[in-house]
Amino acid sequence: MFLLGLPLALYLFQNSLGSQASFEGYKAFVASPFAKLVLLALIWAYLHHFCAGVRYLLLDLHVGTERDSARKSALASIAVSLALTAIFALKLFGAF
Amino acid sequence: MTTKRIVVGAHYGLRDWIAQRITAVVLAVYTVVLGISLLFMPEFSQQAWKGLFSGTFMRVLTLLAFLALCWHAWIGVRDIYMDYIKPTAIRLTLQVLTIVLLVGYVIWAINTLWSI
């Protein structure tokens, strides 16, 4: 992640905010379905980490520490991260 | 009284644990701000995209979030090294490489943000 994902993100960030030519280069790169899938995988990894992280912050605050609710929140964090990833997938592939 | 010190240990404090939580909160807030801005951007034009990052507030916020990201990643990656890489020489080498890489990313991010 921090060896490949971060440099890729920084590279795309730089190109997308650079000159007109570099923005066109960025668009051409992101237009390929393979690049979209790679980005989506990274987005999914990030959102999963985000949801699991929020869950841990809540556990630190002693919210939902019982076995039953902890199990439910674990499943919920997976479900929410998948749902959010689906929304970003629709955006990425131009559904809205 | 002597305590056996480990060169590449966690420095025996609550500091990193707290830092991990605080950087997590900074990142969570920034993620929500950026995610909503992205999803509700009417069309992805370069003008709109540059407009989002051209204000000083957004630049500073983005840099703060990126610093939080690198610090957060450092704590997490070092935890992995401490769990799985036992020889001190290899662990120290990996830690130094990681720091050099992350600081380089920060400089790259500053350069990108302030050359819009």
Backbone of each chain as ProteinMPNN parsed JSONL, in Angstrom:
{"seq_chain_A": "MFLLGLPLALYLFQNSLGSQASFEGYKAFVASPFAKLVLLALIWAYLHHFCAGVRYLLLDLHVGTERDSARKSALASIAVSLALTAIFALKLFGAF", "coords_chain_A": {"N_chain_A": [[0.817, -1.207, 0.0], [1.795, 1.334, 0.942], [4.002, 1.386, -0.547], [3.229, 1.14, -3.236], [0.57, 2.106, -3.612], [0.473, 4.759, -2.465], [2.535, 6.268, -3.934], [1.349, 6.037, -6.487], [-1.1, 7.351, -6.091], [-0.139, 9.921, -5.467], [1.171, 10.527, -7.814], [-0.946, 10.564, -9.668], [-2.424, 12.6, -8.514], [-0.698, 14.771, -8.777], [-0.489, 14.95, -11.606], [-3.167, 15.431, -12.257], [-3.554, 17.929, -11.276], [-1.801, 19.494, -12.59], [-0.478, 20.929, -15.601], [-2.561, 21.576, -18.54], [-1.954, 19.608, -20.409], [-0.869, 17.599, -18.784], [-3.116, 16.987, -17.319], [-4.747, 15.894, -19.283], [-3.243, 13.63, -19.814], [-3.539, 12.34, -17.369], [-6.304, 11.852, -17.47], [-6.43, 10.113, -19.649], [-5.018, 7.944, -18.626], [-6.627, 7.139, -16.453], [-8.881, 6.479, -17.818], [-8.704, 3.895, -18.802], [-10.045, 0.624, -18.412], [-8.66, -1.224, -16.848], [-7.016, 0.378, -15.2], [-9.044, 1.631, -13.802], [-10.065, -0.524, -12.349], [-7.874, -1.143, -10.719], [-7.695, 1.244, -9.255], [-10.169, 1.11, -8.003], [-9.827, -1.119, -6.377], [-7.91, -0.1, -4.634], [-9.399, 1.975, -3.507], [-11.356, 0.492, -2.237], [-9.789, -0.914, -0.351], [-8.939, 1.268, 1.16], [-11.388, 2.317, 2.126], [-12.318, 0.16, 3.571], [-10.409, 0.018, 5.584], [-10.93, 2.484, 6.712], [-13.592, 2.122, 7.73], [-13.238, -0.045, 9.5], [-11.442, 1.194, 11.149], [-12.919, 3.313, 12.304], [-14.613, 1.723, 13.775], [-12.787, 0.627, 15.621], [-12.065, 2.971, 16.966], [-14.457, 3.522, 18.242], [-14.649, 1.258, 19.847], [-12.492, 1.786, 21.508], [-13.615, 3.811, 22.951], [-15.221, 2.415, 24.547], [-17.567, 1.6, 23.36], [-19.826, -0.762, 22.364], [-18.459, -3.133, 23.222], [-19.194, -5.652, 24.01], [-19.346, -9.163, 23.33], [-21.322, -9.947, 21.481], [-22.263, -7.521, 20.278], [-19.879, -6.58, 19.282], [-19.298, -8.448, 17.365], [-21.392, -7.994, 15.601], [-20.806, -5.333, 14.819], [-18.445, -5.735, 13.498], [-19.242, -7.159, 11.233], [-20.895, -5.192, 10.2], [-19.064, -3.175, 9.551], [-17.759, -4.318, 7.398], [-19.907, -4.549, 5.601], [-20.699, -1.843, 5.27], [-18.364, -0.728, 4.185], [-18.239, -2.097, 1.77], [-20.604, -1.195, 0.557], [-20.102, 1.571, 0.336], [-17.902, 1.416, -1.37], [-19.166, 0.429, -3.619], [-20.716, 2.644, -4.329], [-18.69, 4.454, -5.034], [-17.667, 3.001, -7.141], [-19.729, 3.143, -9.009], [-19.632, 5.886, -9.512], [-17.056, 6.087, -10.532], [-17.17, 4.54, -12.859], [-18.845, 6.062, -14.257], [-21.669, 6.137, -13.862], [-23.174, 8.059, -12.626]], "CA_chain_A": [[0.0, 0.0, 0.0], [2.548, 2.574, 0.999], [5.038, 1.306, -1.58], [2.648, 1.306, -4.568], [-0.649, 2.909, -3.585], [0.75, 6.174, -2.205], [3.146, 6.934, -5.084], [0.37, 6.106, -7.574], [-2.044, 8.419, -5.754], [0.559, 11.207, -5.574], [1.44, 10.734, -9.238], [-2.203, 10.972, -10.302], [-2.788, 13.891, -7.922], [0.159, 15.781, -9.399], [-0.871, 15.121, -13.004], [-4.518, 15.976, -12.379], [-3.532, 19.344, -10.893], [-0.741, 20.172, -13.332], [-0.86, 21.653, -16.814], [-3.644, 20.967, -19.315], [-1.432, 18.378, -21.016], [-0.743, 16.545, -17.762], [-4.483, 16.583, -16.957], [-5.189, 14.982, -20.35], [-2.529, 12.384, -19.561], [-4.21, 11.726, -16.217], [-7.613, 11.34, -17.904], [-6.202, 8.956, -20.511], [-4.618, 6.834, -17.755], [-7.764, 6.698, -15.648], [-9.957, 6.004, -18.695], [-8.604, 2.464, -19.093], [-10.789, -0.187, -17.43], [-7.724, -1.865, -15.908], [-6.66, 1.383, -14.204], [-10.217, 1.838, -12.958], [-10.159, -1.65, -11.411], [-6.798, -0.973, -9.734], [-8.108, 2.335, -8.371], [-11.295, 0.651, -7.191], [-9.264, -2.001, -5.344], [-7.28, 0.772, -3.632], [-10.495, 2.676, -2.809], [-11.977, -0.499, -1.344], [-8.863, -1.136, 0.769], [-8.952, 2.469, 1.991], [-12.674, 2.446, 2.807], [-12.4, -0.906, 4.57], [-9.563, 0.478, 6.693], [-11.679, 3.592, 7.311], [-14.722, 1.611, 8.519], [-12.702, -0.83, 10.611], [-10.803, 2.153, 12.044], [-13.977, 3.972, 13.084], [-15.067, 0.707, 14.735], [-11.803, 0.561, 16.71], [-12.164, 4.191, 17.778], [-15.631, 3.368, 19.105], [-14.306, 0.252, 20.874], [-11.642, 2.49, 22.48], [-14.505, 4.616, 23.804], [-16.047, 1.418, 25.235], [-18.863, 1.432, 22.699], [-19.988, -2.052, 21.693], [-17.383, -4.077, 23.534], [-19.686, -6.996, 24.299], [-19.045, -10.114, 22.254], [-22.37, -9.964, 20.467], [-22.295, -6.274, 19.501], [-18.602, -6.476, 18.571], [-19.425, -9.297, 16.179], [-22.288, -7.291, 14.675], [-20.153, -4.152, 14.241], [-17.43, -6.222, 12.559], [-19.959, -7.422, 9.984], [-21.396, -3.913, 9.688], [-17.982, -2.41, 8.924], [-17.549, -4.924, 6.079], [-21.046, -4.211, 4.742], [-20.667, -0.415, 4.95], [-17.251, -0.426, 3.278], [-18.61, -2.604, 0.447], [-21.639, -0.311, 0.003], [-19.432, 2.815, -0.069], [-17.083, 1.104, -2.54], [-20.087, 0.312, -4.754], [-21.076, 4.007, -4.743], [-17.548, 5.014, -5.751], [-17.542, 2.264, -8.399], [-20.706, 3.726, -9.937], [-19.105, 7.195, -9.899], [-15.838, 5.882, -11.314], [-17.52, 4.044, -14.188], [-19.657, 7.071, -14.929], [-23.104, 5.904, -13.788], [-23.827, 9.328, -12.252]], "C_chain_A": [[0.853, 1.26, 0.0], [3.714, 2.563, 0.019], [4.48, 1.587, -2.971], [1.462, 2.262, -4.58], [-0.379, 4.389, -3.424], [1.449, 6.865, -3.378], [2.177, 7.068, -6.267], [-0.604, 7.253, -7.331], [-1.388, 9.789, -5.927], [0.829, 11.555, -7.034], [0.186, 11.23, -9.956], [-2.64, 12.344, -9.812], [-2.007, 15.008, -8.607], [-0.264, 16.05, -10.852], [-2.229, 15.787, -13.146], [-4.539, 17.46, -12.052], [-2.476, 20.133, -11.653], [-1.272, 20.922, -14.545], [-2.022, 20.943, -17.502], [-3.193, 19.636, -19.895], [-1.345, 17.26, -19.984], [-2.123, 16.079, -17.314], [-5.036, 15.624, -18.006], [-4.519, 13.625, -20.182], [-3.161, 11.604, -18.424], [-5.526, 11.086, -16.647], [-7.455, 10.084, -18.762], [-5.845, 7.726, -19.677], [-5.828, 6.249, -17.034], [-8.89, 6.133, -16.512], [-9.892, 4.502, -18.942], [-9.281, 1.646, -17.994], [-9.866, -0.843, -16.404], [-7.335, -0.89, -14.798], [-7.826, 1.63, -13.251], [-10.342, 0.732, -11.91], [-9.094, -1.541, -10.313], [-7.183, 0.115, -8.727], [-9.227, 1.883, -7.439], [-10.817, -0.271, -6.064], [-8.632, -1.166, -4.236], [-8.342, 1.512, -2.817], [-11.152, 1.727, -1.807], [-11.1, -0.727, -0.109], [-8.917, 0.047, 1.728], [-10.247, 2.556, 2.795], [-12.854, 1.359, 3.866], [-11.607, -0.516, 5.818], [-10.273, 1.604, 7.466], [-12.776, 3.054, 8.244], [-14.231, 0.812, 9.735], [-12.062, 0.103, 11.64], [-11.808, 2.884, 12.903], [-14.495, 3.009, 14.15], [-14.098, 0.621, 15.922], [-11.858, 1.787, 17.605], [-13.351, 4.091, 18.732], [-15.346, 2.356, 20.215], [-13.422, 0.889, 21.95], [-12.472, 3.318, 23.447], [-15.499, 3.729, 24.559], [-17.452, 1.329, 24.659], [-18.861, 0.067, 22.014], [-18.902, -3.064, 21.974], [-17.879, -5.481, 23.874], [-19.487, -7.878, 23.065], [-20.044, -10.025, 21.108], [-22.343, -8.699, 19.609], [-20.991, -6.08, 18.732], [-18.655, -7.286, 17.284], [-20.291, -8.61, 15.125], [-21.578, -6.116, 14.017], [-19.054, -4.56, 13.264], [-18.068, -6.487, 11.196], [-20.435, -6.12, 9.356], [-20.285, -3.142, 8.987], [-17.655, -2.981, 7.541], [-18.654, -4.497, 5.114], [-20.995, -2.754, 4.311], [-19.537, -0.109, 3.97], [-17.554, -0.939, 1.868], [-19.633, -1.695, -0.224], [-21.007, 0.987, -0.495], [-18.584, 2.585, -1.318], [-17.959, 1.004, -3.783], [-20.479, 1.696, -5.255], [-19.932, 4.631, -5.541], [-17.326, 4.295, -7.083], [-18.49, 2.844, -9.438], [-20.216, 5.078, -10.437], [-17.926, 7.035, -10.863], [-16.158, 5.417, -12.738], [-18.59, 4.9, -14.854], [-21.162, 6.851, -14.903], [-23.854, 7.164, -13.355], [-22.812, 10.439, -12.143]], "O_chain_A": [[0.666, 2.147, -0.833], [4.342, 3.594, -0.222], [5.157, 2.196, -3.799], [1.36, 3.124, -5.452], [-0.937, 5.201, -4.161], [1.016, 7.941, -3.791], [2.178, 8.083, -6.964], [-0.903, 8.029, -8.238], [-2.001, 10.71, -6.467], [0.731, 12.712, -7.441], [0.235, 12.178, -10.741], [-3.159, 13.153, -10.581], [-2.562, 16.046, -8.969], [-0.384, 17.199, -11.276], [-2.433, 16.608, -14.04], [-5.434, 18.18, -12.494], [-2.278, 21.318, -11.385], [-2.371, 21.476, -14.52], [-2.42, 19.849, -17.1], [-3.939, 18.656, -19.881], [-1.7, 16.115, -20.266], [-2.297, 14.911, -16.966], [-5.713, 14.654, -17.667], [-5.151, 12.588, -20.384], [-3.305, 10.383, -18.489], [-5.843, 9.959, -16.267], [-8.218, 9.126, -18.637], [-6.293, 6.616, -19.963], [-6.029, 5.035, -17.006], [-9.75, 5.402, -16.021], [-10.91, 3.887, -19.259], [-9.121, 1.928, -16.807], [-10.232, -1.0, -15.239], [-7.317, -1.248, -13.621], [-7.63, 1.814, -12.049], [-10.673, 0.987, -10.752], [-9.362, -1.806, -9.141], [-7.025, -0.056, -7.518], [-9.244, 2.217, -6.255], [-11.329, -0.218, -4.946], [-8.787, -1.469, -3.053], [-8.213, 1.663, -1.602], [-11.461, 2.111, -0.68], [-11.586, -0.734, 1.021], [-8.938, -0.128, 2.946], [-10.221, 2.833, 3.994], [-13.455, 1.59, 4.915], [-12.065, -0.693, 6.947], [-10.222, 1.666, 8.695], [-12.879, 3.472, 9.398], [-14.738, 0.97, 10.845], [-12.124, -0.15, 12.844], [-11.588, 3.062, 14.101], [-14.78, 3.41, 15.278], [-14.522, 0.55, 17.075], [-11.723, 1.691, 18.825], [-13.269, 4.517, 19.883], [-15.738, 2.552, 21.365], [-13.562, 0.593, 23.137], [-12.098, 3.508, 24.605], [-16.478, 4.21, 25.13], [-18.409, 1.023, 25.371], [-17.997, -0.22, 21.184], [-18.465, -3.777, 21.071], [-17.075, -6.403, 24.012], [-19.463, -7.404, 21.93], [-19.675, -10.028, 19.933], [-22.394, -8.772, 18.382], [-20.988, -5.485, 17.654], [-18.13, -6.873, 16.25], [-19.985, -8.631, 13.933], [-21.712, -5.905, 12.812], [-18.758, -3.831, 12.317], [-17.533, -6.107, 10.155], [-20.388, -5.956, 8.137], [-20.519, -2.522, 7.95], [-17.316, -2.236, 6.622], [-18.389, -4.131, 3.969], [-21.215, -2.443, 3.141], [-19.717, 0.672, 3.035], [-17.177, -0.304, 0.883], [-19.552, -1.446, -1.427], [-21.314, 1.457, -1.591], [-18.54, 3.429, -2.213], [-17.562, 1.433, -4.867], [-20.568, 1.913, -6.463], [-20.153, 5.253, -6.58], [-16.853, 4.901, -8.044], [-18.121, 3.021, -10.598], [-20.353, 5.398, -11.618], [-17.814, 7.744, -11.863], [-15.512, 5.836, -13.699], [-19.166, 4.52, -15.873], [-21.87, 7.311, -15.799], [-25.032, 7.325, -13.674], [-23.172, 11.576, -11.839]]}, "seq_chain_B": "MTTKRIVVGAHYGLRDWIAQRITAVVLAVYTVVLGISLLFMPEFSQQAWKGLFSGTFMRVLTLLAFLALCWHAWIGVRDIYMDYIKPTAIRLTLQVLTIVLLVGYVIWAINTLWSI", "coords_chain_B": {"N_chain_B": [[19.21, -0.272, 38.905], [18.784, -1.928, 35.924], [17.421, -1.765, 32.696], [16.638, -3.703, 29.905], [17.2, -2.286, 26.872], [15.675, -1.851, 23.693], [16.886, -1.131, 20.528], [15.239, -0.609, 18.306], [12.653, -0.331, 19.303], [9.326, 0.395, 20.575], [9.537, 2.627, 22.005], [8.302, 2.609, 24.435], [5.853, 3.852, 25.353], [2.733, 5.61, 25.671], [2.463, 7.303, 23.735], [2.634, 6.688, 20.903], [0.418, 5.132, 20.526], [-1.641, 6.91, 21.143], [-1.082, 8.848, 19.183], [-1.662, 7.404, 16.9], [-4.435, 7.176, 17.116], [-5.246, 9.885, 17.083], [-4.281, 10.824, 14.6], [-5.854, 9.168, 13.097], [-8.423, 10.198, 13.518], [-8.176, 12.753, 12.366], [-7.727, 11.956, 9.711], [-10.119, 10.606, 9.182], [-12.018, 12.665, 9.269], [-11.076, 14.261, 7.149], [-11.338, 12.442, 5.045], [-14.111, 12.149, 4.837], [-14.846, 14.787, 4.13], [-13.466, 15.086, 1.645], [-14.472, 12.891, 0.207], [-17.232, 13.475, 0.009], [-17.093, 15.902, -1.391], [-16.058, 14.938, -3.791], [-18.019, 13.092, -4.698], [-20.184, 14.746, -5.096], [-19.402, 16.481, -7.016], [-20.289, 18.206, -9.859], [-19.351, 17.825, -12.567], [-16.386, 16.211, -13.641], [-14.189, 18.314, -14.25], [-11.064, 19.876, -15.123], [-10.932, 22.429, -14.187], [-12.834, 22.6, -12.105], [-11.735, 20.725, -10.358], [-9.179, 21.792, -9.842], [-10.06, 24.096, -8.663], [-11.086, 23.177, -6.274], [-8.79, 22.652, -4.777], [-7.425, 25.037, -4.718], [-7.805, 27.005, -2.819], [-6.348, 28.407, 0.142], [-7.137, 27.314, 2.59], [-8.086, 24.696, 1.97], [-5.744, 23.641, 0.923], [-4.01, 23.652, 3.157], [-5.482, 22.026, 4.863], [-5.451, 19.66, 3.391], [-2.711, 19.103, 3.375], [-2.265, 18.77, 6.113], [-3.834, 16.484, 6.526], [-2.4, 14.723, 4.945], [0.061, 14.634, 6.233], [-0.843, 13.485, 8.597], [-1.625, 11.038, 7.535], [0.869, 9.934, 6.771], [2.214, 9.77, 9.207], [0.483, 8.062, 10.593], [0.693, 5.823, 8.938], [3.363, 5.225, 9.351], [3.379, 4.421, 12.069], [1.77, 2.133, 11.9], [3.151, 0.511, 10.028], [5.606, 0.217, 11.292], [4.782, -1.243, 13.503], [4.181, -3.643, 12.236], [6.761, -4.393, 11.362], [7.951, -4.707, 13.875], [6.557, -6.882, 14.803], [7.121, -8.948, 12.994], [9.733, -8.839, 11.894], [12.613, -9.873, 13.113], [15.561, -9.691, 13.3], [17.737, -7.131, 14.333], [19.299, -5.499, 12.597], [18.124, -5.738, 10.043], [15.561, -4.868, 10.61], [15.997, -2.233, 11.42], [17.07, -1.167, 9.073], [14.84, -1.406, 7.336], [13.075, 0.273, 8.691], [14.36, 2.765, 8.488], [14.394, 3.093, 5.699], [11.638, 3.222, 5.278], [10.962, 5.608, 6.645], [12.439, 7.476, 5.156], [11.18, 7.204, 2.681], [8.511, 7.981, 3.316], [8.867, 10.638, 4.206], [9.82, 11.693, 1.855], [7.482, 11.426, 0.284], [5.88, 13.318, 1.574], [7.216, 15.705, 0.94], [6.87, 15.676, -1.814], [4.073, 15.89, -1.908], [3.723, 18.469, -0.799], [5.016, 19.98, -2.715], [3.339, 19.467, -4.931], [0.866, 20.513, -4.045], [1.413, 23.227, -3.652], [2.021, 24.126, -6.161], [-0.083, 24.529, -7.743]], "CA_chain_B": [[18.305, -1.082, 38.109], [18.987, -1.775, 34.485], [16.374, -2.308, 31.845], [17.166, -4.008, 28.583], [16.58, -1.393, 25.899], [15.733, -2.31, 22.31], [17.162, 0.027, 19.663], [14.151, -0.315, 17.385], [11.407, -0.613, 19.999], [8.22, 1.341, 20.435], [9.832, 3.709, 22.936], [7.695, 2.342, 25.726], [4.925, 4.857, 25.832], [1.381, 5.7, 25.188], [2.522, 8.334, 22.706], [2.323, 6.209, 19.562], [-0.982, 4.661, 20.545], [-2.466, 8.13, 21.069], [-0.848, 9.476, 17.874], [-2.384, 6.619, 15.904], [-5.864, 7.52, 17.224], [-5.479, 11.28, 16.686], [-4.137, 10.91, 13.146], [-7.014, 8.475, 12.52], [-9.57, 11.111, 13.533], [-7.901, 13.761, 11.332], [-7.925, 11.319, 8.414], [-11.536, 10.286, 9.007], [-12.699, 13.921, 8.936], [-10.675, 14.665, 5.802], [-11.905, 11.475, 4.096], [-15.525, 12.481, 4.638], [-14.887, 16.05, 3.374], [-13.034, 14.859, 0.267], [-15.395, 11.936, -0.416], [-18.473, 14.162, -0.337], [-16.777, 16.852, -2.467], [-15.883, 14.181, -5.033], [-19.268, 12.482, -5.161], [-21.155, 15.761, -5.488], [-18.861, 17.349, -8.042], [-21.201, 18.012, -10.995], [-18.607, 17.125, -13.624], [-14.976, 16.235, -13.266], [-13.364, 19.123, -15.145], [-9.845, 20.269, -14.423], [-11.191, 23.697, -13.521], [-13.511, 22.324, -10.833], [-10.792, 19.971, -9.535], [-8.179, 22.746, -9.365], [-10.762, 25.04, -7.79], [-11.226, 22.55, -4.958], [-7.523, 22.681, -4.03], [-6.684, 26.287, -4.876], [-7.907, 27.831, -1.616], [-5.324, 28.111, 1.154], [-7.713, 26.45, 3.626], [-8.103, 23.31, 1.5], [-4.353, 23.185, 0.807], [-3.487, 23.373, 4.493], [-6.222, 20.861, 5.356], [-4.952, 18.488, 2.664], [-1.361, 18.789, 3.851], [-2.413, 18.223, 7.47], [-4.327, 15.119, 6.391], [-1.335, 13.889, 4.38], [1.011, 14.413, 7.328], [-1.485, 12.502, 9.482], [-1.564, 9.75, 6.837], [2.228, 9.392, 6.822], [2.503, 9.421, 10.606], [-0.358, 6.897, 10.849], [1.287, 4.698, 8.211], [4.621, 4.912, 10.03], [3.094, 3.643, 13.278], [1.258, 0.826, 11.505], [4.185, -0.279, 9.36], [6.605, -0.142, 12.303], [4.194, -2.341, 14.285], [4.353, -4.88, 11.458], [8.184, -4.752, 11.454], [8.26, -5.198, 15.233], [5.95, -8.201, 14.991], [7.58, -10.0, 12.09], [11.152, -8.769, 11.519], [13.308, -9.97, 14.378], [16.952, -9.218, 13.352], [17.781, -5.683, 14.504], [19.874, -4.801, 11.438], [17.138, -5.695, 8.955], [14.427, -4.047, 11.037], [16.423, -0.83, 11.399], [17.172, -0.774, 7.666], [13.486, -1.219, 6.813], [12.482, 1.458, 9.322], [14.968, 3.968, 7.914], [13.875, 3.21, 4.335], [10.242, 3.657, 5.368], [10.933, 7.026, 7.008], [12.928, 8.253, 4.009], [10.112, 7.161, 1.675], [7.354, 8.767, 3.76], [9.231, 12.064, 4.194], [9.845, 12.046, 0.434], [6.089, 11.606, -0.144], [5.39, 14.59, 2.128], [7.798, 16.785, 0.134], [6.178, 15.574, -3.095], [2.718, 16.426, -1.717], [3.839, 19.922, -0.619], [5.359, 20.514, -4.031], [2.148, 19.415, -5.781], [-0.196, 21.397, -3.547], [1.744, 24.646, -3.781], [2.332, 24.56, -7.525], [-1.336, 24.555, -8.507]], "C_chain_B": [[18.591, -0.855, 36.625], [17.836, -2.432, 33.729], [16.98, -2.566, 30.477], [16.433, -3.145, 27.554], [16.718, -1.994, 24.502], [15.862, -1.087, 21.414], [15.946, 0.421, 18.83], [12.792, -0.617, 18.011], [10.394, 0.494, 19.831], [8.386, 2.541, 21.346], [8.913, 3.759, 24.137], [6.704, 3.389, 26.194], [3.573, 4.756, 25.192], [1.337, 6.581, 23.94], [2.073, 7.828, 21.323], [0.879, 5.739, 19.438], [-1.921, 5.857, 20.388], [-2.329, 8.759, 19.68], [-1.621, 8.735, 16.79], [-3.868, 6.98, 15.9], [-6.139, 8.938, 16.72], [-5.34, 11.436, 15.174], [-5.318, 10.224, 12.458], [-8.213, 9.411, 12.457], [-9.396, 12.194, 12.465], [-8.203, 13.183, 9.949], [-9.396, 11.024, 8.147], [-12.301, 11.536, 8.594], [-12.37, 14.32, 7.498], [-11.294, 13.738, 4.743], [-13.358, 11.805, 3.791], [-15.65, 13.751, 3.796], [-14.567, 15.801, 1.905], [-14.007, 13.944, -0.478], [-16.675, 12.604, -0.862], [-18.224, 15.163, -1.469], [-16.677, 16.132, -3.807], [-17.203, 13.68, -5.589], [-20.248, 13.529, -5.659], [-20.582, 16.78, -6.462], [-19.681, 17.127, -9.309], [-20.526, 17.324, -12.177], [-17.132, 17.265, -13.296], [-14.183, 16.982, -14.323], [-12.113, 19.53, -14.38], [-10.06, 21.559, -13.642], [-11.814, 23.468, -12.14], [-12.547, 21.651, -9.857], [-9.716, 20.89, -8.954], [-8.798, 23.727, -8.38], [-10.867, 24.503, -6.373], [-9.96, 22.718, -4.118], [-6.801, 24.022, -4.094], [-6.794, 27.207, -3.67], [-6.861, 27.425, -0.591], [-5.852, 27.139, 2.209], [-7.65, 24.979, 3.218], [-6.682, 22.762, 1.356], [-3.79, 22.798, 2.161], [-4.157, 22.129, 5.067], [-5.693, 19.581, 4.704], [-3.562, 18.09, 3.158], [-1.407, 18.203, 5.263], [-2.857, 16.76, 7.402], [-3.219, 14.205, 5.867], [-0.249, 13.608, 5.418], [0.461, 13.37, 8.302], [-1.405, 11.113, 8.878], [-0.181, 9.119, 6.975], [2.608, 8.98, 8.241], [1.755, 8.135, 10.993], [0.24, 5.65, 10.188], [2.585, 4.26, 8.885], [4.367, 4.027, 11.245], [2.655, 2.22, 12.907], [2.329, -0.068, 10.909], [5.254, -0.696, 10.37], [6.09, -1.266, 13.206], [4.381, -3.672, 13.567], [5.815, -5.333, 11.531], [8.503, -5.334, 12.83], [7.699, -6.584, 15.478], [6.671, -9.286, 14.19], [9.059, -9.985, 11.746], [11.978, -8.752, 12.8], [14.75, -9.429, 14.364], [17.017, -7.688, 13.353], [18.267, -4.952, 13.252], [18.848, -4.655, 10.319], [15.987, -4.763, 9.328], [14.787, -2.562, 10.956], [16.517, -0.315, 9.958], [15.791, -0.487, 7.082], [12.847, 0.046, 7.389], [13.037, 2.735, 8.707], [14.455, 4.189, 6.492], [12.445, 3.742, 4.344], [10.149, 5.142, 5.685], [11.353, 7.888, 5.821], [11.839, 8.357, 2.94], [8.957, 8.081, 2.063], [7.659, 10.263, 3.757], [9.3, 12.563, 2.748], [8.438, 12.287, -0.104], [5.546, 12.944, 0.342], [5.916, 15.756, 1.289], [7.114, 16.841, -1.237], [4.78, 16.213, -2.992], [2.748, 17.947, -1.567], [4.09, 20.574, -1.972], [4.139, 20.563, -4.948], [1.118, 20.456, -5.353], [0.121, 22.862, -3.792], [2.235, 25.033, -5.176], [1.083, 24.534, -8.394], [-1.493, 25.947, -9.145]], "O_chain_B": [[18.63, 0.28, 36.151], [17.358, -3.507, 34.09], [17.74, -1.75, 29.956], [15.219, -3.253, 27.384], [17.75, -2.575, 24.168], [15.08, -0.141, 21.506], [15.648, 1.604, 18.66], [11.886, -1.102, 17.334], [10.586, 1.417, 19.039], [7.489, 3.377, 21.453], [8.756, 4.799, 24.777], [6.735, 3.771, 27.364], [3.317, 3.94, 24.307], [0.352, 6.615, 23.202], [1.245, 8.453, 20.661], [0.22, 5.918, 18.414], [-2.869, 5.821, 19.603], [-3.323, 9.154, 19.07], [-2.169, 9.351, 15.875], [-4.491, 7.081, 14.843], [-7.126, 9.178, 16.025], [-6.162, 12.091, 14.534], [-5.738, 10.636, 11.376], [-8.94, 9.423, 11.464], [-10.34, 12.519, 11.745], [-8.847, 13.827, 9.122], [-9.868, 11.175, 7.021], [-13.131, 11.49, 7.686], [-13.26, 14.673, 6.724], [-11.719, 14.194, 3.682], [-13.789, 11.751, 2.639], [-16.451, 13.804, 2.862], [-15.299, 16.246, 1.021], [-14.329, 14.183, -1.642], [-17.164, 12.353, -1.963], [-19.029, 15.271, -2.394], [-17.143, 16.635, -4.829], [-17.485, 13.816, -6.779], [-21.058, 13.249, -6.543], [-21.193, 17.819, -6.711], [-19.772, 16.0, -9.794], [-21.057, 16.358, -12.726], [-16.683, 18.276, -12.757], [-13.571, 16.366, -15.196], [-12.097, 19.531, -13.149], [-9.464, 21.769, -12.585], [-11.388, 24.053, -11.144], [-12.541, 21.969, -8.668], [-9.374, 20.809, -7.775], [-8.171, 24.137, -7.404], [-10.756, 25.248, -5.399], [-10.035, 22.904, -2.903], [-5.687, 24.146, -3.586], [-5.965, 28.102, -3.505], [-6.525, 26.247, -0.466], [-5.128, 26.256, 2.669], [-7.226, 24.123, 3.994], [-6.43, 21.588, 1.624], [-3.166, 21.747, 2.305], [-3.501, 21.283, 5.676], [-5.51, 18.559, 5.366], [-3.268, 16.908, 3.338], [-0.681, 17.259, 5.574], [-2.333, 15.907, 8.118], [-3.107, 13.054, 6.288], [0.293, 12.505, 5.484], [1.187, 12.493, 8.77], [-1.155, 10.131, 9.577], [-0.06, 7.927, 7.258], [3.253, 7.951, 8.442], [2.315, 7.244, 11.632], [0.291, 4.574, 10.785], [2.87, 3.067, 8.978], [5.04, 3.015, 11.438], [3.098, 1.24, 13.507], [2.416, -1.252, 11.234], [5.755, -1.819, 10.321], [6.857, -2.134, 13.624], [4.694, -4.69, 14.184], [6.086, -6.516, 11.738], [9.229, -6.322, 12.944], [8.26, -7.371, 16.241], [6.813, -10.415, 14.659], [9.6, -11.015, 11.344], [12.037, -7.735, 13.492], [15.145, -8.766, 15.323], [16.431, -7.031, 12.492], [17.719, -3.912, 12.884], [18.716, -3.588, 9.721], [15.499, -3.985, 8.508], [13.996, -1.743, 10.489], [16.108, 0.805, 9.655], [15.584, 0.531, 6.42], [12.171, 0.792, 6.681], [12.292, 3.676, 8.435], [14.123, 5.312, 6.112], [12.08, 4.596, 3.535], [9.357, 5.861, 5.076], [10.716, 8.896, 5.514], [11.599, 9.423, 2.372], [8.479, 8.866, 1.244], [6.819, 11.068, 3.356], [8.901, 13.687, 2.445], [8.214, 13.234, -0.858], [4.833, 13.629, -0.392], [5.171, 16.679, 0.962], [6.82, 17.92, -1.75], [4.365, 16.971, -3.869], [1.907, 18.644, -2.135], [3.468, 21.575, -2.328], [3.917, 21.548, -5.652], [0.57, 21.184, -6.181], [-0.77, 23.653, -4.101], [2.79, 26.115, -5.369], [1.168, 24.52, -9.622], [-2.478, 26.202, -9.837]]}, "name": "protein", "num_of_chains": 2, "seq": "MFLLGLPLALYLFQNSLGSQASFEGYKAFVASPFAKLVLLALIWAYLHHFCAGVRYLLLDLHVGTERDSARKSALASIAVSLALTAIFALKLFGAFMTTKRIVVGAHYGLRDWIAQRITAVVLAVYTVVLGISLLFMPEFSQQAWKGLFSGTFMRVLTLLAFLALCWHAWIGVRDIYMDYIKPTAIRLTLQVLTIVLLVGYVIWAINTLWSI"}
